[in-house]
């Protein structure tokens, strides 16, 4: 095996993974993260770079991606609560009897930079809440509404909604 290590910039709250392209598909490889040595730093002050590393048996295309934390929970017919580890103000509440079968719900939270909202809208006062990506297995409709709680964007109050 050959160890592949790729420098990456850490998301404010998240982890990193190495992905490999085999010519048709991208797959996520088991990844360990660590600091490189100061001697081989690519930064001017000599601070060691963050490295995403994996072991492979053949060469291919590789990329290190920085991604939000993945939170998940098992939702049973009783009830469940899923709270984001990156932003505890983001919560999913699953009421009793919202499902007949146990399922796994997964949530990723991505903080949205002000520039990513203000530039396309042309509004220097625009802001956005964090963006959520929700998924479940198996994929089926819930029997009751699920409560999704997201904090208000910076600078927005209940009076300005």
Phi, psi and omega in degrees: 000153178242136177270127177251124178236129183236129176292147179213160174262126183287134171296152182307316178223095181178192180228188181226154178215151175262134176243148181238140177250123183263011183104340178230321187225152171264136175230146177272129182262153173302122190236137171247140177250147179200171174270140174283180180277152178296329181297328182253026182290143175261006180260148185298327183271004177081010178290130183297141179286154172279136181238136171256120188236146175212164179251130182229157179258351178212155180280154181193198172270134180229149175213142173261130178242140174263128186223158178294158174301152177251120177249143177210160176209161176266126181254118180252176177297345179292276176185167179203158176225129177241120182245133180292133177284339180272336178210096184298350176283352179259120185220144170244127179246124181252111184288164176303145177062028176278350178211154175260337179244144176292137179220163178254128177249134182239141181225135170238141181241129178239121177287134182259123179289145179304320181298330180288343178257317186290320182296307182292330181275342183071015182248111182292351180256000182291146175213168182218151173285172172298154178262137181249144169239116182245139176214166181209152171224131353290160182272105177211160182291147173280152182275344178221159178298143177259136179272123178248119180251121179233134178296152176294150177298158178304135178085354181259133175245168179301331180286339183258015180286000000 
